[in-house]
Each structure stands twice: as C-alpha cells, then as structure tokens.
Amino acid sequence: RIVARSFLPLGVKPADRDHATAIASILIGRPARQGVTGLLPGARLYSAGIFRQRAADTIDTTAELIIAALDWLQGQQVDVINLSLTGRPNRLLQQVIRQLVQQNQLLAAAAGNGGPDAPPAYPAAWPGVVAVTAVDIQGQIYRQANRGDYIDLAAPGVDVWAARPGSEGAYHSGTSFAVPYATAALAVLRQRAGNPDASRLRQQLQQQARELGAPGPDPVYGHGLLQLPGGCG
C-alpha cells in the first residue's frame, strides 16, 4: 500500500533507500518474524523521492525538490505529511510550509541531530509544524538531538527496530525515526475527529503528552512524551 513518486531529474542518482525504508516500516510495516509491526499497517503511504546521492557518503536535496514533493502530497490529500529531514532556513520553503499550515495540513518534522548546541532545524522550527525529538526506552533524550524552544514532543527514536533493505531489519537512532510516531498519532486523531482544525489536533497531542523534564514545555522534551489514549489501532 505504497504510492511512490520520484522528483529527481533524469540522470540524477537517487539516494539509497535505507532511511526511507525504515521510516515506511515504522509507519505501515506488516508483522515480521519477530512480531514487530508498523503503527498503521492498514494505511496507504505516499512516498516522495527527493534525496540524491552526491558522493560515496553524501546525500542531499534542494528546497525546490521538497516544494514539488509537498505540492504533490497536498494534492493527494494525505492526512499528515511526515518530514524526516532537516536543513537550513529557506524563505521560499518557509512560505510554502506557511501556506500548507493555513490550509489545515498537518506536518510533523524531525527536531534535528546536531547536538545540544546546534541551531534550530527546519522545517521543524517553523510555526505550525510539529517538531519531534527522540528519546530512548527509559525516556532519556537522544544525545545528538537538537534543543530549543521549537521542540513540541518527544517520541521513541533510539535503537528503534525497523526494516533495512537486504536484511531482516536493524536498530536505528535519530530524530527522523521519532517523527513517524507523531505522524501516526496525528493521523489517528484526524480520522477520529473527522478532519477538524489542525491546530486543535496539535494542541491535543501537546496536552496529552507526559512530562519528562521540568514542569511545562522545555527545550529538551518540549511538552513531553507523545501519548495517544486508545493506541493507534
């Protein structure tokens, strides 16, 4: 149940699929040998290919490719857009994100893996985007996670078991792998509520979060650990 489309120009080598495959399996993976299943195994996933292989160990994309992908996803009327990526601020991309937020689109994005002293990561740091950081099984923050007032929620993102091409699976760590948990939760809330105002759904998740740090929102965990009463089923 995956609809995939590449936005790379002809002749441009796409990045390997390790990252995308892991994210997809967390969202919609079917039960594996080990009994692991995705958060929303019955959902349809729209996958936009925007990353290119620049060198042996360098992968990147452009604001133009991200914008083209966002336009396509919006046209497919997806419930939530999962942005497991980070970058520097870009005015054109910011304007597109602002328009999507105004059109009631839900977006969840990675808080970043630059470390405690890193600058804000985008698109997570823009208003209306749910910025997700990563914690381990004990609720401790991922050591490479960004910090900042833009952080909204924390979710599992350290040693998360997910699919990997050519193998049964592997453990993955990073804020990218925490984003699908917020994406799934927002999708469930939207389905339950019959597509209400996106800002209300974001507030609902924030209010339901379990505090992990000091009382109130903080720059490490945001509002706290993502919670969804009744699960994602």
MDAnalysis code that builds the backbone (N, CA, C; Angstrom):
import MDAnalysis as mda
import numpy as np

u = mda.Universe.empty(699, n_residues=233, atom_resindex=np.repeat(np.arange(233), 3), trajectory=True)
u.add_TopologyAttr("name", ["N", "CA", "C"] * 233)
u.add_TopologyAttr("resid", np.arange(1, 234))
u.add_TopologyAttr("resname", ["ARG", "ILE", "VAL", "ALA", "ARG", "SER", "PHE", "LEU", "PRO", "LEU", "GLY", "VAL", "LYS", "PRO", "ALA", "ASP", "ARG", "ASP", "HIS", "ALA", "THR", "ALA", "ILE", "ALA", "SER", "ILE", "LEU", "ILE", "GLY", "ARG", "PRO", "ALA", "ARG", "GLN", "GLY", "VAL", "THR", "GLY", "LEU", "LEU", "PRO", "GLY", "ALA", "ARG", "LEU", "TYR", "SER", "ALA", "GLY", "ILE", "PHE", "ARG", "GLN", "ARG", "ALA", "ALA", "ASP", "THR", "ILE", "ASP", "THR", "THR", "ALA", "GLU", "LEU", "ILE", "ILE", "ALA", "ALA", "LEU", "ASP", "TRP", "LEU", "GLN", "GLY", "GLN", "GLN", "VAL", "ASP", "VAL", "ILE", "ASN", "LEU", "SER", "LEU", "THR", "GLY", "ARG", "PRO", "ASN", "ARG", "LEU", "LEU", "GLN", "GLN", "VAL", "ILE", "ARG", "GLN", "LEU", "VAL", "GLN", "GLN", "ASN", "GLN", "LEU", "LEU", "ALA", "ALA", "ALA", "ALA", "GLY", "ASN", "GLY", "GLY", "PRO", "ASP", "ALA", "PRO", "PRO", "ALA", "TYR", "PRO", "ALA", "ALA", "TRP", "PRO", "GLY", "VAL", "VAL", "ALA", "VAL", "THR", "ALA", "VAL", "ASP", "ILE", "GLN", "GLY", "GLN", "ILE", "TYR", "ARG", "GLN", "ALA", "ASN", "ARG", "GLY", "ASP", "TYR", "ILE", "ASP", "LEU", "ALA", "ALA", "PRO", "GLY", "VAL", "ASP", "VAL", "TRP", "ALA", "ALA", "ARG", "PRO", "GLY", "SER", "GLU", "GLY", "ALA", "TYR", "HIS", "SER", "GLY", "THR", "SER", "PHE", "ALA", "VAL", "PRO", "TYR", "ALA", "THR", "ALA", "ALA", "LEU", "ALA", "VAL", "LEU", "ARG", "GLN", "ARG", "ALA", "GLY", "ASN", "PRO", "ASP", "ALA", "SER", "ARG", "LEU", "ARG", "GLN", "GLN", "LEU", "GLN", "GLN", "GLN", "ALA", "ARG", "GLU", "LEU", "GLY", "ALA", "PRO", "GLY", "PRO", "ASP", "PRO", "VAL", "TYR", "GLY", "HIS", "GLY", "LEU", "LEU", "GLN", "LEU", "PRO", "GLY", "GLY", "CYS", "GLY"])
u.atoms.positions = np.array([
    [0.834, -1.199, 0.000],
    [0.000, 0.000, 0.000],
    [0.863, 1.241, 0.000],
    [1.824, 1.267, -0.923],
    [2.729, 2.420, -1.056],
    [2.592, 3.005, -2.457],
    [2.367, 4.297, -2.516],
    [2.363, 5.031, -3.782],
    [3.638, 5.860, -3.799],
    [4.553, 5.541, -4.687],
    [5.865, 6.202, -4.707],
    [6.027, 7.027, -5.977],
    [6.662, 8.179, -5.806],
    [6.969, 9.026, -6.948],
    [8.305, 9.710, -6.713],
    [9.151, 9.701, -7.726],
    [10.439, 10.377, -7.639],
    [10.348, 11.764, -8.256],
    [10.983, 12.723, -7.597],
    [11.009, 14.095, -8.096],
    [12.403, 14.496, -8.584],
    [13.285, 13.527, -8.664],
    [14.641, 13.799, -9.141],
    [14.665, 13.919, -10.659],
    [15.444, 14.844, -11.201],
    [15.580, 14.942, -12.655],
    [16.205, 13.675, -13.242],
    [15.960, 13.446, -14.508],
    [16.544, 12.290, -15.187],
    [18.073, 12.356, -15.109],
    [18.684, 11.228, -14.829],
    [20.136, 11.165, -14.763],
    [20.717, 11.409, -13.394],
    [19.899, 11.852, -12.456],
    [20.373, 12.094, -11.090],
    [20.236, 10.802, -10.291],
    [21.312, 10.399, -9.661],
    [21.308, 9.147, -8.907],
    [20.546, 9.316, -7.603],
    [19.525, 8.503, -7.354],
    [18.795, 8.618, -6.091],
    [19.616, 8.087, -4.921],
    [19.323, 8.587, -3.749],
    [19.990, 8.100, -2.541],
    [19.555, 6.667, -2.265],
    [20.351, 5.963, -1.451],
    [19.940, 4.611, -1.080],
    [18.640, 4.673, -0.280],
    [17.978, 3.548, -0.151],
    [16.631, 3.517, 0.423],
    [16.605, 3.143, 1.897],
    [17.757, 3.072, 2.535],
    [17.789, 2.630, 3.937],
    [16.913, 3.494, 4.832],
    [17.096, 4.800, 4.746],
    [16.369, 5.731, 5.611],
    [14.872, 5.678, 5.328],
    [14.501, 5.771, 4.054],
    [13.088, 5.774, 3.679],
    [12.411, 4.458, 4.032],
    [13.121, 3.348, 3.827],
    [12.548, 2.038, 4.144],
    [12.267, 1.915, 5.636],
    [13.190, 2.388, 6.461],
    [12.989, 2.327, 7.912],
    [11.771, 3.144, 8.324],
    [11.657, 4.357, 7.800],
    [10.517, 5.212, 8.141],
    [9.210, 4.551, 7.703],
    [9.205, 4.010, 6.481],
    [7.995, 3.359, 5.965],
    [7.593, 2.175, 6.824],
    [8.567, 1.395, 7.267],
    [8.239, 0.207, 8.054],
    [7.694, 0.575, 9.425],
    [8.193, 1.670, 10.015],
    [7.658, 2.114, 11.303],
    [6.198, 2.537, 11.143],
    [5.880, 3.125, 10.012],
    [4.525, 3.611, 9.787],
    [3.561, 2.501, 9.379],
    [3.925, 1.704, 8.365],
    [2.936, 0.779, 7.798],
    [3.450, -0.649, 7.673],
    [4.562, -0.987, 8.347],
    [5.113, -2.326, 8.231],
    [4.151, -3.412, 8.684],
    [4.179, -4.550, 7.993],
    [3.374, -5.697, 8.389],
    [4.142, -6.511, 9.433],
    [3.431, -7.335, 10.203],
    [4.122, -8.130, 11.227],
    [5.284, -8.927, 10.650],
    [6.427, -8.815, 11.305],
    [7.620, -9.530, 10.854],
    [7.808, -10.793, 11.686],
    [8.872, -11.491, 11.398],
    [9.169, -12.722, 12.112],
    [9.250, -12.493, 13.616],
    [9.798, -11.346, 13.994],
    [9.975, -11.028, 15.404],
    [8.695, -10.474, 16.031],
    [7.602, -10.387, 15.270],
    [6.352, -9.866, 15.806],
    [6.249, -8.360, 15.772],
    [7.182, -7.691, 15.107],
    [7.154, -6.231, 15.015],
    [6.219, -5.817, 13.882],
    [5.408, -4.814, 14.127],
    [4.502, -4.328, 13.103],
    [4.511, -2.809, 13.096],
    [4.047, -2.231, 11.996],
    [4.005, -0.785, 11.887],
    [2.889, -0.186, 12.730],
    [2.934, 1.114, 12.895],
    [1.938, 1.808, 13.702],
    [0.578, 1.820, 13.033],
    [0.569, 1.941, 11.702],
    [-0.678, 1.996, 10.931],
    [-0.581, 1.034, 9.748],
    [-0.553, -0.280, 10.011],
    [-0.309, -1.244, 8.931],
    [-1.361, -1.242, 7.835],
    [-2.551, -0.707, 8.115],
    [-3.590, -0.679, 7.097],
    [-3.648, 0.613, 6.310],
    [-2.753, 1.547, 6.598],
    [-2.792, 2.853, 5.929],
    [-2.130, 2.802, 4.553],
    [-2.428, 3.786, 3.739],
    [-1.749, 3.960, 2.457],
    [-0.675, 5.031, 2.632],
    [0.540, 4.718, 2.179],
    [1.671, 5.634, 2.322],
    [2.041, 6.224, 0.963],
    [2.164, 7.536, 0.922],
    [2.623, 8.232, -0.280],
    [4.076, 8.642, -0.042],
    [4.960, 8.117, -0.850],
    [6.394, 8.326, -0.668],
    [6.949, 9.199, -1.793],
    [7.508, 10.347, -1.409],
    [8.068, 11.288, -2.381],
    [9.588, 11.183, -2.370],
    [10.183, 10.774, -3.467],
    [11.640, 10.621, -3.559],
    [12.305, 11.933, -3.928],
    [13.071, 12.514, -2.987],
    [13.695, 13.818, -3.226],
    [15.192, 13.830, -2.926],
    [15.726, 12.739, -2.385],
    [17.134, 12.742, -1.992],
    [18.020, 12.148, -3.083],
    [19.169, 12.775, -3.298],
    [20.103, 12.342, -4.331],
    [21.436, 11.971, -3.708],
    [22.130, 11.056, -4.369],
    [23.449, 10.618, -3.914],
    [24.493, 11.498, -4.579],
    [25.185, 12.305, -3.782],
    [26.158, 13.242, -4.334],
    [27.566, 12.688, -4.352],
    [27.901, 11.861, -3.373],
    [29.210, 11.216, -3.282],
    [29.012, 9.931, -2.501],
    [30.116, 9.250, -2.220],
    [30.001, 7.956, -1.555],
    [29.235, 8.039, -0.248],
    [29.421, 9.127, 0.495],
    [28.755, 9.251, 1.793],
    [27.998, 10.571, 1.942],
    [27.608, 11.183, 0.826],
    [26.909, 12.466, 0.868],
    [25.563, 12.358, 0.173],
    [24.514, 12.677, 0.907],
    [23.148, 12.669, 0.385],
    [22.537, 14.039, 0.649],
    [21.856, 14.597, -0.329],
    [21.209, 15.880, -0.097],
    [19.981, 16.032, -0.977],
    [19.317, 17.179, -0.838],
    [18.186, 17.529, -1.671],
    [18.151, 19.045, -1.787],
    [17.140, 19.590, -2.410],
    [17.023, 21.041, -2.576],
    [15.639, 21.497, -2.128],
    [15.528, 22.790, -1.846],
    [14.230, 23.349, -1.471],
    [13.219, 23.157, -2.596],
    [13.670, 23.278, -3.830],
    [12.768, 23.123, -4.971],
    [12.179, 21.714, -5.030],
    [12.998, 20.708, -4.759],
    [12.509, 19.327, -4.772],
    [11.534, 19.083, -3.625],
    [11.844, 19.632, -2.468],
    [10.939, 19.477, -1.322],
    [9.590, 20.131, -1.622],
    [9.621, 21.315, -2.222],
    [8.386, 22.029, -2.541],
    [7.549, 21.250, -3.549],
    [8.206, 20.691, -4.566],
    [7.485, 19.890, -5.555],
    [6.828, 18.682, -4.894],
    [7.546, 18.048, -3.972],
    [7.003, 16.895, -3.266],
    [5.827, 17.294, -2.376],
    [5.954, 18.421, -1.671],
    [4.874, 18.893, -0.813],
    [3.618, 19.203, -1.625],
    [3.800, 19.798, -2.787],
    [2.669, 20.113, -3.647],
    [1.954, 18.834, -4.070],
    [2.730, 17.810, -4.412],
    [2.137, 16.518, -4.799],
    [1.390, 15.882, -3.629],
    [2.009, 15.868, -2.457],
    [1.383, 15.254, -1.284],
    [0.090, 15.973, -0.911],
    [0.111, 17.292, -0.994],
    [-1.103, 18.058, -0.710],
    [-2.197, 17.698, -1.707],
    [-1.803, 17.509, -2.965],
    [-2.766, 17.134, -3.996],
    [-3.355, 15.747, -3.784],
    [-2.614, 14.880, -3.108],
    [-3.103, 13.534, -2.807],
    [-3.996, 13.515, -1.571],
    [-4.134, 14.651, -0.927],
    [-4.998, 14.812, 0.248],
    [-4.595, 13.862, 1.387],
    [-3.301, 13.788, 1.635],
    [-2.827, 12.955, 2.736],
    [-3.235, 13.573, 4.061],
    [-3.446, 12.724, 5.077],
    [-3.859, 13.228, 6.387],
    [-2.734, 13.994, 7.072],
    [-1.520, 13.455, 6.988],
    [-0.362, 14.056, 7.651],
    [0.853, 13.895, 6.747],
    [1.703, 14.908, 6.725],
    [2.957, 14.829, 5.974],
    [4.094, 14.592, 6.962],
    [4.824, 13.493, 6.764],
    [5.963, 13.105, 7.605],
    [7.239, 13.653, 6.977],
    [7.925, 14.551, 7.715],
    [9.142, 15.180, 7.206],
    [10.325, 14.743, 8.063],
    [10.840, 13.576, 7.774],
    [12.005, 13.071, 8.498],
    [13.272, 13.601, 7.837],
    [13.430, 14.907, 7.893],
    [14.569, 15.588, 7.283],
    [14.781, 16.909, 7.988],
    [15.976, 17.458, 7.855],
    [16.294, 18.764, 8.438],
    [17.195, 19.544, 7.492],
    [17.171, 20.846, 7.643],
    [18.035, 21.686, 6.835],
    [18.075, 23.098, 7.371],
    [18.668, 23.981, 6.605],
    [18.760, 25.387, 6.979],
    [17.493, 26.121, 6.546],
    [17.236, 27.299, 7.109],
    [16.033, 28.043, 6.712],
    [16.101, 28.472, 5.258],
    [14.968, 28.442, 4.617],
    [14.847, 28.842, 3.215],
    [13.533, 29.599, 3.080],
    [13.568, 30.830, 2.595],
    [12.375, 31.679, 2.578],
    [11.271, 31.118, 1.703],
    [11.632, 30.560, 0.549],
    [10.612, 30.035, -0.351],
    [9.929, 28.818, 0.265],
    [10.732, 27.917, 0.854],
    [10.161, 26.744, 1.506],
    [9.318, 27.158, 2.708],
    [9.780, 28.153, 3.427],
    [9.017, 28.637, 4.579],
    [7.637, 29.134, 4.153],
    [7.588, 29.846, 3.042],
    [6.313, 30.354, 2.550],
    [5.379, 29.211, 2.177],
    [5.920, 28.162, 1.565],
    [5.100, 27.010, 1.185],
    [4.573, 26.300, 2.428],
    [5.441, 26.125, 3.430],
    [5.013, 25.499, 4.679],
    [3.917, 26.333, 5.338],
    [4.083, 27.656, 5.335],
    [3.076, 28.534, 5.918],
    [1.728, 28.357, 5.212],
    [1.758, 28.264, 3.892],
    [0.524, 28.079, 3.136],
    [-0.140, 26.745, 3.462],
    [0.665, 25.689, 3.608],
    [0.107, 24.384, 3.955],
    [-0.549, 24.412, 5.330],
    [0.108, 25.069, 6.277],
    [-0.460, 25.182, 7.626],
    [-1.781, 25.943, 7.572],
    [-1.825, 27.012, 6.793],
    [-3.049, 27.797, 6.669],
    [-4.159, 27.000, 5.996],
    [-3.798, 26.015, 5.185],
    [-4.773, 25.165, 4.501],
    [-5.168, 23.948, 5.331],
    [-4.803, 23.960, 6.615],
    [-5.207, 22.922, 7.558],
    [-4.439, 21.603, 7.370],
    [-3.281, 21.660, 6.738],
    [-2.459, 20.459, 6.566],
    [-1.648, 20.200, 7.837],
    [-1.601, 18.957, 8.259],
    [-0.782, 18.555, 9.406],
    [0.594, 18.145, 8.920],
    [1.639, 18.638, 9.602],
    [3.019, 18.300, 9.266],
    [3.785, 17.974, 10.538],
    [4.573, 16.918, 10.501],
    [5.447, 16.546, 11.614],
    [6.860, 16.413, 11.067],
    [7.850, 16.962, 11.793],
    [9.210, 17.003, 11.278],
    [10.230, 16.693, 12.361],
    [11.402, 16.262, 11.919],
    [12.492, 15.906, 12.830],
    [13.096, 17.145, 13.465],
    [13.349, 17.061, 14.778],
    [13.927, 18.186, 15.507],
    [15.390, 18.412, 15.163],
    [16.070, 17.388, 14.650],
    [17.462, 17.538, 14.253],
    [18.417, 16.739, 15.123],
    [19.537, 16.350, 14.531],
    [20.551, 15.545, 15.210],
    [21.882, 16.270, 15.320],
    [21.823, 17.590, 15.471],
    [23.044, 18.383, 15.514],
    [23.683, 18.505, 16.879],
    [22.987, 18.050, 17.913],
    [23.532, 18.151, 19.260],
    [22.923, 19.300, 20.041],
    [23.185, 19.356, 21.349],
    [22.558, 20.352, 22.226],
    [22.827, 21.795, 21.843],
    [23.951, 22.070, 21.195],
    [24.308, 23.449, 20.871],
    [24.011, 23.830, 19.425],
    [23.357, 22.964, 18.698],
    [23.080, 23.228, 17.282],
    [21.984, 24.279, 17.125],
    [22.001, 25.018, 16.023],
    [20.921, 25.978, 15.768],
    [19.626, 25.246, 15.445],
    [18.492, 25.937, 15.424],
    [17.219, 25.289, 15.097],
    [17.267, 24.598, 13.742],
    [16.560, 23.485, 13.642],
    [16.485, 22.729, 12.395],
    [15.152, 23.002, 11.713],
    [15.186, 23.073, 10.404],
    [13.980, 23.371, 9.625],
    [13.667, 22.207, 8.696],
    [12.382, 21.957, 8.466],
    [11.190, 22.785, 8.715],
    [10.596, 22.684, 10.125],
    [11.198, 21.852, 11.003],
    [10.615, 21.630, 12.333],
    [10.418, 22.923, 13.114],
    [11.326, 23.886, 12.956],
    [11.288, 25.103, 13.775],
    [10.295, 26.145, 13.285],
    [9.632, 25.906, 12.160],
    [8.652, 26.879, 11.673],
    [7.310, 26.680, 12.354],
    [6.553, 27.759, 12.587],
    [5.249, 27.656, 13.255],
    [4.296, 26.724, 12.514],
    [3.556, 25.949, 13.289],
    [2.567, 25.052, 12.707],
    [3.073, 23.666, 12.382],
    [4.388, 23.473, 12.458],
    [4.984, 22.148, 12.213],
    [5.257, 21.496, 13.562],
    [4.851, 20.248, 13.731],
    [5.101, 19.523, 14.974],
    [6.543, 19.025, 14.972],
    [7.369, 19.607, 15.839],
    [8.792, 19.261, 15.921],
    [8.972, 18.116, 16.910],
    [9.552, 17.011, 16.449],
    [9.637, 15.798, 17.260],
    [11.095, 15.462, 17.561],
    [11.400, 15.296, 18.841],
    [12.722, 14.856, 19.262],
    [12.672, 13.383, 19.636],
    [13.827, 12.801, 19.914],
    [13.928, 11.362, 20.146],
    [14.363, 11.044, 21.566],
    [13.753, 10.005, 22.137],
    [14.144, 9.511, 23.454],
    [14.333, 8.001, 23.379],
    [15.045, 7.461, 24.392],
    [15.248, 6.017, 24.441],
    [14.153, 5.359, 25.274],
    [14.303, 4.063, 25.520],
    [13.265, 3.308, 26.210],
    [13.074, 3.774, 27.646],
    [14.093, 4.402, 28.229],
    [13.978, 4.954, 29.580],
    [13.459, 6.389, 29.595],
    [13.184, 6.939, 28.427],
    [12.722, 8.314, 28.358],
    [13.843, 9.334, 28.383],
    [15.087, 8.877, 28.192],
    [16.224, 9.792, 28.173],
    [16.406, 10.347, 26.760],
    [16.769, 11.610, 26.686],
    [16.908, 12.265, 25.399],
    [18.051, 11.659, 24.590],
    [17.848, 11.577, 23.285],
    [18.904, 11.147, 22.362],
    [20.060, 12.139, 22.455],
    [21.259, 11.638, 22.663],
    [22.382, 12.523, 22.972],
    [22.698, 13.497, 21.841],
    [22.376, 13.188, 20.613],
    [22.670, 14.083, 19.491],
    [21.476, 14.955, 19.093],
    [20.398, 14.881, 19.839],
    [19.207, 15.652, 19.477],
    [19.410, 17.149, 19.700],
    [18.828, 17.935, 18.819],
    [18.823, 19.393, 18.996],
    [18.017, 19.770, 20.231],
    [18.276, 20.951, 20.730],
    [17.479, 21.525, 21.807],
    [16.922, 22.861, 21.310],
    [15.833, 23.299, 21.922],
    [15.301, 24.599, 21.532],
    [13.839, 24.756, 21.892],
    [13.388, 26.004, 21.904],
    [12.004, 26.300, 22.253],
    [11.020, 25.798, 21.202],
    [11.512, 25.415, 20.028],
    [10.618, 24.948, 18.977],
    [10.225, 23.475, 19.141],
    [10.885, 22.744, 20.037],
    [10.585, 21.331, 20.232],
    [9.167, 21.179, 20.788],
    [8.366, 20.329, 20.169],
    [6.989, 20.111, 20.608],
    [6.822, 18.839, 21.432],
    [7.329, 17.724, 20.917],
    [7.074, 16.433, 21.533],
    [8.294, 15.541, 21.450],
    [8.335, 14.552, 22.331],
    [9.356, 13.504, 22.290],
    [8.681, 12.179, 21.954],
    [9.396, 11.323, 21.234],
    [8.871, 10.011, 20.858],
    [10.039, 9.040, 20.738],
    [9.772, 7.725, 20.722],
    [10.863, 6.752, 20.597],
    [11.703, 7.014, 19.351],
    [13.013, 7.089, 19.542],
    [13.890, 7.339, 18.404],
    [15.313, 6.870, 18.640],
    [15.501, 6.035, 19.657],
    [16.825, 5.493, 19.962],
    [16.729, 3.964, 19.932],
    [17.555, 3.350, 19.103],
    [17.539, 1.893, 18.941],
    [16.140, 1.388, 18.606],
    [15.527, 2.013, 17.628],
    [14.223, 1.589, 17.136],
    [14.430, 0.516, 16.077],
    [13.798, -0.632, 16.247],
    [13.927, -1.724, 15.278],
    [13.046, -1.423, 14.081],
    [13.646, -1.411, 12.890],
    [12.902, -1.110, 11.671],
    [13.540, -1.853, 10.511],
    [12.841, -1.857, 9.393],
    [13.312, -2.593, 8.224],
    [14.567, -1.969, 7.635],
    [15.348, -2.821, 6.962],
    [16.504, -2.364, 6.198],
    [16.596, -3.222, 4.944],
    [16.754, -2.595, 3.785],
    [16.843, -3.376, 2.548],
    [17.957, -4.421, 2.615],
    [17.630, -5.639, 2.210],
    [18.630, -6.698, 2.151],
    [18.849, -7.425, 3.454],
    [18.087, -7.082, 4.501],
    [18.248, -7.760, 5.786],
    [16.900, -7.811, 6.487],
    [16.832, -8.551, 7.582],
    [15.576, -8.654, 8.310],
    [15.219, -7.356, 9.014],
    [16.221, -6.542, 9.297],
    [15.981, -5.288, 9.983],
    [17.220, -4.834, 10.717],
    [17.126, -3.696, 11.365],
    [18.268, -3.157, 12.097],
    [17.754, -2.135, 13.108],
    [18.617, -1.781, 14.057],
    [18.289, -0.743, 15.025],
    [18.687, 0.619, 14.448],
    [17.802, 1.577, 14.590],
    [18.023, 2.918, 14.057],
    [17.874, 3.942, 15.174],
    [18.691, 4.991, 15.128],
    [18.606, 6.066, 16.116],
    [18.650, 7.418, 15.421],
    [17.863, 8.355, 15.942],
    [17.824, 9.707, 15.400],
    [16.423, 10.265, 15.468],
    [16.320, 11.573, 15.380],
    [15.000, 12.193, 15.466],
    [14.123, 11.859, 14.265],
    [14.733, 11.483, 13.141],
    [13.942, 11.067, 11.973],
    [13.016, 9.913, 12.307],
    [13.508, 8.994, 13.144],
    [12.754, 7.778, 13.430],
    [11.718, 7.986, 14.529],
    [11.747, 9.148, 15.168],
    [10.714, 9.500, 16.141],
    [9.518, 10.156, 15.461],
    [9.742, 10.786, 14.321],
    [8.670, 11.520, 13.644],
    [7.474, 10.633, 13.296],
    [7.679, 9.397, 12.788],
    [6.518, 8.576, 12.426],
    [5.528, 8.344, 13.568],
    [6.002, 8.353, 14.803],
    [5.093, 8.157, 15.934],
    [4.124, 9.331, 16.042],
    [4.626, 10.539, 15.849],
    [3.748, 11.709, 15.861],
    [2.860, 11.729, 14.623],
    [3.406, 11.340, 13.484],
    [2.620, 11.279, 12.257],
    [1.440, 10.336, 12.416],
    [1.701, 9.149, 12.955],
    [0.636, 8.161, 13.154],
    [-0.412, 8.676, 14.138],
    [0.050, 9.295, 15.231],
    [-0.883, 9.805, 16.232],
    [-1.779, 10.895, 15.646],
    [-1.197, 11.802, 14.880],
    [-1.982, 12.865, 14.258],
    [-2.981, 12.301, 13.251],
    [-2.555, 11.279, 12.499],
    [-3.456, 10.658, 11.518],
    [-4.652, 10.016, 12.215],
    [-4.394, 9.345, 13.342],
    [-5.487, 8.714, 14.091],
    [-6.438, 9.769, 14.649],
    [-5.884, 10.821, 15.232],
    [-6.728, 11.884, 15.779],
    [-7.573, 12.534, 14.687],
    [-6.973, 12.739, 13.524],
    [-7.721, 13.361, 12.419],
    [-8.860, 12.451, 11.967],
    [-8.600, 11.151, 11.882],
    [-9.639, 10.219, 11.463],
    [-10.756, 10.140, 12.503],
    [-10.379, 10.121, 13.765],
    [-11.390, 10.033, 14.831],
    [-12.267, 11.276, 14.892],
    [-11.655, 12.419, 14.648],
    [-12.379, 13.679, 14.810],
    [-13.059, 14.149, 13.535],
    [-12.850, 13.430, 12.441],
    [-13.487, 13.846, 11.194],
    [-12.873, 15.081, 10.585],
    [-11.529, 15.162, 10.600],
    [-10.799, 16.237, 9.933],
    [-11.097, 17.622, 10.502],
    [-10.882, 17.827, 11.808],
    [-11.096, 19.162, 12.388],
    [-9.899, 20.068, 12.128],
    [-9.923, 21.206, 12.784],
    [-8.838, 22.173, 12.641],
    [-7.505, 21.562, 13.064],
    [-6.480, 21.711, 12.227],
    [-5.176, 21.102, 12.503],
    [-4.555, 21.642, 13.784],
    [-4.749, 22.921, 14.079],
    [-4.167, 23.497, 15.283],
    [-4.749, 22.850, 16.537],
    [-6.013, 22.469, 16.501],
    [-6.629, 21.793, 17.642],
    [-6.013, 20.421, 17.857],
    [-5.722, 19.715, 16.787],
    [-5.108, 18.397, 16.912],
    [-3.688, 18.509, 17.465],
    [-2.952, 19.524, 17.027],
    [-1.607, 19.729, 17.562],
    [-1.682, 20.027, 19.062],
    [-2.600, 20.865, 19.442],
    [-2.767, 21.200, 20.857],
    [-3.184, 19.976, 21.665],
    [-4.012, 19.138, 21.075],
    [-4.459, 17.930, 21.775],
    [-3.283, 17.014, 22.092],
    [-2.402, 16.832, 21.129],
    [-1.225, 15.998, 21.380],
    [-0.331, 16.607, 22.447],
    [-0.174, 17.922, 22.399],
    [0.653, 18.590, 23.404],
    [0.063, 18.436, 24.800],
    [-1.243, 18.560, 24.903],
    [-1.902, 18.469, 26.195],
    [-1.866, 17.048, 26.758],
    [-1.857, 16.050, 25.883],
    [-1.858, 14.658, 26.316],
    [-0.460, 14.137, 26.626],
    [0.577, 14.876, 26.258],
    [1.950, 14.402, 26.435],
    [2.283, 14.223, 27.913],
    [3.143, 13.250, 28.177],
    [3.597, 13.004, 29.547],
    [4.907, 13.732, 29.781],
    [4.945, 14.589, 30.791],
    [6.131, 15.396, 31.051],
    [7.326, 14.519, 31.395],
    [8.463, 14.882, 30.819],
    [9.706, 14.158, 31.081],
    [10.738, 15.042, 31.766],
    [10.658, 16.329, 31.550],
    [11.613, 17.258, 32.154],
    [10.956, 18.105, 33.217],
    [11.332, 19.367, 33.260],
    [10.739, 20.305, 34.212],
    [9.271, 20.536, 33.862],
    [8.450, 20.918, 34.831],
    [7.041, 21.186, 34.557],
    [6.879, 22.225, 33.449],
    [5.954, 21.944, 32.554],
    [5.732, 22.848, 31.434],
    [6.665, 22.538, 30.275],
    [6.445, 23.181, 29.119],
    [7.309, 22.959, 27.962],
    [8.755, 23.318, 28.268],
    [9.678, 22.518, 27.747],
    [11.095, 22.810, 27.944],
    [11.842, 22.551, 26.631],
    [13.063, 23.097, 26.504],
    [13.788, 22.995, 25.235],
    [14.374, 21.620, 24.939],
    [14.244, 20.673, 25.846],
    [14.775, 19.323, 25.630],
    [13.671, 18.390, 25.137],
    [12.582, 18.304, 25.895],
    [11.498, 17.365, 25.588],
    [10.251, 18.037, 25.029],
    [10.236, 19.346, 24.943],
    [9.020, 20.032, 24.531],
    [7.932, 19.845, 25.570],
    [6.746, 19.439, 25.132],
    [5.637, 19.198, 26.054],
    [5.741, 17.832, 26.712],
    [6.645, 16.983, 26.236],
    [6.834, 15.689, 26.857],
    [6.670, 14.525, 25.899],
    [6.540, 13.333, 26.469],
    [6.464, 12.103, 25.690],
    [5.090, 11.949, 25.042],
    [5.100, 11.695, 23.762],
    [3.873, 11.504, 22.991],
    [3.002, 10.416, 23.609],
    [1.716, 10.724, 23.791],
    [0.747, 9.760, 24.304],
    [-0.489, 9.810, 23.422],
    [-1.083, 8.650, 23.205],
    [-2.327, 8.607, 22.437],
    [-3.267, 7.609, 23.077],
    [-4.221, 8.064, 23.872],
    [-5.153, 7.150, 24.534],
    [-5.855, 6.241, 23.531],
    [-5.886, 4.971, 23.827],
    [-6.529, 4.015, 22.943],
    [-5.600, 3.462, 21.880],
    [-4.364, 3.983, 21.791],
    [-3.405, 3.454, 20.820],
    [-3.686, 3.940, 19.412],
    [-2.927, 3.409, 18.476],
    [-3.042, 3.820, 17.075],
    [-3.893, 2.853, 16.264],
    [-4.551, 1.918, 16.931],
    [-5.338, 0.943, 16.195],
    [-6.674, 1.516, 15.747],
])
